[in-house]
Amino acid sequence: LDIYKVGEGEKTIIWNYDIFGLNSGRTKLLADLFASKGYLVLIPDYYRNGEGRNPFQDKDIVEFIKSRTVWEKLHKDWEEKIKPFAEKNGAKRYGAIGTCWGSYMVMRLSALEGFHAGVSWHPSHVPIAKNMLGEDVKSMFEAVKCPQLFMPANGDAEEDMSNGLAKEVMGDKLKVIECQDMKHGW
């Protein structure tokens, strides 16, 4: 498992990328920006080998997501590879940021000890968990232990909006900023 590392410090952001993968768009640029503010930022290459998918071109999106979103494997990556690497590099406190697919990881990581915040931009955890993996999103929301910020775009899951299931379950632990003038992927 390759891990992109930038910055240093005890406060560590685990960056969880979108469907395009590690080497796309602004992923590393945004991680570099957060690192410049005093954080250690790690981007695990969960998909492996820099893989990703373009939802506008690739036809195997659902199969790809299902094969890469197996919590038992991802949790093992966290426990056996990412966390030890982070600790070796000085990490003591964790936060998680996720865009699109990465919001699934934010939800899962935010249920673990040591995480103090989660942020999800144009989240996809609901359609991935509920529609593709058959998981119970209410249980996923109930498991979250730390404060969250959701920034859903126009057309994102109703469960993630200001009056959605996530807010109902997480209450004051969740702040929602709806970005209704934006489309998913902003």
N, C-alpha and C positions, 0 to 999 in steps of 0.2 A: 504494500500500500504506500504509494508516494504521498507525501504531505508537503504542500507549499507552505513555507514559513517566512514570515516577515515581521520585523519589530522585535521588541523584547519587553519583559515585565512580568509581574505576578498576575496581573489581570489579563486574561486570555480570552480571545474571541474564537470560537470554532465557527468558521464560515462554511455554510452549506449551500452549494451552488444550485443552479437551475438545470433544466433538462438538457441544455447545451453542453454542460460539463465544465471541467476545470479550465480548459484553454479557450474559452469563448468570451467574446464581448468585453465587458468591463469587470469581470470577476476579480482578477488579480489587481487591477487598478483600484477598485474600491477597497480591497483588503489592504493595499498599500496606504490608502488614505487613512484608514482607521489606525494602522500601525504608526503613522506619522503623529498621531495624537497620544502616543504612549502605551499602546497595547501590543501584546504578542498576538499575532493573528495566524491561525493555522487553517489551511484548506485541505482536508483529506480528499484524495481522489477515490471516492467511493465507487465510481463506475469502473475504475482501473484503466490504466494505459491512456489516460486523457480522453477516453471515449465520451460521447454525448450524442444527442440526437437533435435534428432540426425538425420541429413539428410542422414546418411548412413544406418539407421535402420528403422526410423519411416516413415510410408506411408502417414501420414496426414499433411505433411509440408505446402502445399499451404493453406489448410483449417485453420491450426493453425495460419499461418502468417496473413491471411485475418482477422481472428477473433481478433487478438491482435494488428492489425495495423489500428485502426480507429482513425484518427487524432482528432476528436471531443472529444473522451474519453481520449486520451493521453494528449491533451491540457488542459482538465479539471484536470487531475492528476497534471500537471505542476502548474496550477494556484491555485488549492485548497490544494494540499498536498506537492509537492516537493519544490516549491518556498517558501512557508511559513516556512517549515522545514529548508531550507537553510538559510533564513534570521534570523531565531531564533538562528542558529549556526554561525552567523557572516558574511554571504555571502553578498558581495556588487557588485562584478563583476563576470561574468560567461563566461566560455568556455565550449564547448561540444566536447567529444571524442566519436567516435562510430566505432565498428567493425561489419562488415557484416550487419545484420538487424539494428544495432544501427546507421548506417549512415543515415537511414531514419529519425531518431530522431534528428541527428545533423542538417540535412537540415531544418527540421521544427523548431527546437529551434533557429537556427541561423537567422530566420526571425523575431524573437521576440526582443523587446527592452531589453537591459541589457546584451546581448551576444556580446562578443568581438572577438571570434575566434571559428572555428570549424575544427576538424581533423577527417578524415574518412580513416580507414585502411581497405583494401580489401572491398570496399563499395558495398552494395547491394541495395541502394536506387532506382536506375533506374529500375532493374527488378521488385522490389516490387511495386513501384509507378506505373510504366507504364504497366507492364505485369499482375500483380495480382490485383491491385486496380483500374486500368483504369484512373490514374491521369496524368495530363499534366506535364511532367518533366521540360519543358522549363519554365513554370509558377513557378514551385517549385524553380528552379535556380534563376529566376528573383526576387523572394521574399527574398532571402538571403541578409542580411544587413551587415555582418561582414566578414573579411578575412577567407579563407578556405585553407586547405591543404588536397588534395586527394592523397592516395597511393594505386592505383589500382594494382591488380595482373594480371598476364597473364590470359586472358580469361574473365576478368571482363568487364563490359559494355563499349562499344566504346564511349558513351557519356561522360564518366569520364576520358578518356585518354587525353594526352597533347593537341591534336588537336580536341577534342570532343566538343559536344554541351555545356557542362558546362563551358569550357574555353571560348568559343565563347560568351556566355551570361554573365559570371562573369568577364571576362577580367583579369585585374591585381589583382582583389580581390581573385583570385584562383591561387594557386601554385599546380602543379601536379608532383609527383615523381612516375614514372611508375616502378613497381617492376616486370619486365617481366621474371625474373628468378625464381619467386615465383608463386605458385598456390593459388587460393582463399582459405582463411582461415589461411594463414601463421601466 
